[in-house]
Amino acid sequence: KTNKFLEYIIGEENYCRLTVAPNIWFGFQGLNKKQNLIMNISDIEHNQKEMKKKSIQDIQYYWKNK
């Protein structure tokens, strides 16, 4: 178990593709007050049995206030 965090700020001024490796927990926070968009492109069908969810309170990370 590790508590290593990486932070990427992406948006209209910094479009990019973010690739998340298997078995990595990740989360998103919308910083734009008007609209926030995320596109998920995968080459495999979603399988509910392979997914695990955690409450945001269970993750020891300081989420910035908008």
ChimeraX commands (.cxc) that place a marker at each C-alpha (Angstrom):
marker #1 position 0.00,0.00,0.00 radius 0.5
marker #1 position 1.26,3.46,-0.84 radius 0.5
marker #1 position -0.06,6.96,-0.24 radius 0.5
marker #1 position 1.61,8.46,-3.30 radius 0.5
marker #1 position -0.47,11.08,-5.10 radius 0.5
marker #1 position 0.01,12.76,-8.46 radius 0.5
marker #1 position -1.91,15.86,-9.45 radius 0.5
marker #1 position -2.59,17.01,-13.00 radius 0.5
marker #1 position -4.42,20.22,-13.83 radius 0.5
marker #1 position -5.96,19.96,-17.27 radius 0.5
marker #1 position -8.48,22.12,-19.09 radius 0.5
marker #1 position -9.13,24.48,-21.97 radius 0.5
marker #1 position -5.64,25.96,-21.71 radius 0.5
marker #1 position -4.00,22.55,-21.16 radius 0.5
marker #1 position -5.76,19.76,-23.06 radius 0.5
marker #1 position -4.16,16.38,-22.60 radius 0.5
marker #1 position -4.74,12.66,-22.49 radius 0.5
marker #1 position -4.30,11.05,-19.10 radius 0.5
marker #1 position -3.69,7.30,-19.05 radius 0.5
marker #1 position -4.38,5.47,-15.78 radius 0.5
marker #1 position -2.74,2.06,-15.35 radius 0.5
marker #1 position -4.72,-0.92,-14.04 radius 0.5
marker #1 position -5.16,-1.20,-10.25 radius 0.5
marker #1 position -4.61,2.53,-9.70 radius 0.5
marker #1 position -7.17,4.53,-7.70 radius 0.5
marker #1 position -8.00,7.89,-9.23 radius 0.5
marker #1 position -10.40,10.76,-8.76 radius 0.5
marker #1 position -11.34,13.99,-10.47 radius 0.5
marker #1 position -12.34,17.40,-9.19 radius 0.5
marker #1 position -13.99,19.96,-11.45 radius 0.5
marker #1 position -12.38,23.38,-10.95 radius 0.5
marker #1 position -14.33,25.33,-13.58 radius 0.5
marker #1 position -17.48,26.89,-12.15 radius 0.5
marker #1 position -19.30,26.74,-15.51 radius 0.5
marker #1 position -18.64,23.31,-16.99 radius 0.5
marker #1 position -16.29,20.35,-16.46 radius 0.5
marker #1 position -15.98,17.50,-18.97 radius 0.5
marker #1 position -14.22,14.14,-18.83 radius 0.5
marker #1 position -14.10,11.64,-21.67 radius 0.5
marker #1 position -13.35,8.02,-20.88 radius 0.5
marker #1 position -12.07,5.92,-23.77 radius 0.5
marker #1 position -11.48,2.24,-23.11 radius 0.5
marker #1 position -10.87,-0.78,-25.31 radius 0.5
marker #1 position -12.71,-3.16,-22.96 radius 0.5
marker #1 position -16.35,-3.35,-21.87 radius 0.5
marker #1 position -17.13,-2.16,-18.35 radius 0.5
marker #1 position -17.57,-5.00,-15.87 radius 0.5
marker #1 position -19.35,-4.06,-12.62 radius 0.5
marker #1 position -17.71,-7.04,-10.84 radius 0.5
marker #1 position -14.23,-5.63,-11.52 radius 0.5
marker #1 position -15.04,-2.23,-10.03 radius 0.5
marker #1 position -14.51,-1.09,-6.45 radius 0.5
marker #1 position -15.71,2.24,-5.10 radius 0.5
marker #1 position -14.42,4.18,-2.12 radius 0.5
marker #1 position -15.88,7.15,-0.34 radius 0.5
marker #1 position -13.91,10.34,-0.94 radius 0.5
marker #1 position -13.57,10.61,2.85 radius 0.5
marker #1 position -11.58,7.34,2.86 radius 0.5
marker #1 position -8.83,8.88,0.74 radius 0.5
marker #1 position -6.25,10.88,2.66 radius 0.5
marker #1 position -5.84,13.69,0.15 radius 0.5
marker #1 position -6.46,17.42,0.48 radius 0.5
marker #1 position -8.95,18.34,-2.26 radius 0.5
marker #1 position -8.70,22.03,-3.14 radius 0.5
marker #1 position -11.72,24.22,-2.59 radius 0.5
marker #1 position -13.17,25.61,-5.81 radius 0.5
marker link #1:1,2 radius 0.2
marker link #1:2,3 radius 0.2
marker link #1:3,4 radius 0.2
marker link #1:4,5 radius 0.2
marker link #1:5,6 radius 0.2
marker link #1:6,7 radius 0.2
marker link #1:7,8 radius 0.2
marker link #1:8,9 radius 0.2
marker link #1:9,10 radius 0.2
marker link #1:10,11 radius 0.2
marker link #1:11,12 radius 0.2
marker link #1:12,13 radius 0.2
marker link #1:13,14 radius 0.2
marker link #1:14,15 radius 0.2
marker link #1:15,16 radius 0.2
marker link #1:16,17 radius 0.2
marker link #1:17,18 radius 0.2
marker link #1:18,19 radius 0.2
marker link #1:19,20 radius 0.2
marker link #1:20,21 radius 0.2
marker link #1:21,22 radius 0.2
marker link #1:22,23 radius 0.2
marker link #1:23,24 radius 0.2
marker link #1:24,25 radius 0.2
marker link #1:25,26 radius 0.2
marker link #1:26,27 radius 0.2
marker link #1:27,28 radius 0.2
marker link #1:28,29 radius 0.2
marker link #1:29,30 radius 0.2
marker link #1:30,31 radius 0.2
marker link #1:31,32 radius 0.2
marker link #1:32,33 radius 0.2
marker link #1:33,34 radius 0.2
marker link #1:34,35 radius 0.2
marker link #1:35,36 radius 0.2
marker link #1:36,37 radius 0.2
marker link #1:37,38 radius 0.2
marker link #1:38,39 radius 0.2
marker link #1:39,40 radius 0.2
marker link #1:40,41 radius 0.2
marker link #1:41,42 radius 0.2
marker link #1:42,43 radius 0.2
marker link #1:43,44 radius 0.2
marker link #1:44,45 radius 0.2
marker link #1:45,46 radius 0.2
marker link #1:46,47 radius 0.2
marker link #1:47,48 radius 0.2
marker link #1:48,49 radius 0.2
marker link #1:49,50 radius 0.2
marker link #1:50,51 radius 0.2
marker link #1:51,52 radius 0.2
marker link #1:52,53 radius 0.2
marker link #1:53,54 radius 0.2
marker link #1:54,55 radius 0.2
marker link #1:55,56 radius 0.2
marker link #1:56,57 radius 0.2
marker link #1:57,58 radius 0.2
marker link #1:58,59 radius 0.2
marker link #1:59,60 radius 0.2
marker link #1:60,61 radius 0.2
marker link #1:61,62 radius 0.2
marker link #1:62,63 radius 0.2
marker link #1:63,64 radius 0.2
marker link #1:64,65 radius 0.2
marker link #1:65,66 radius 0.2
view
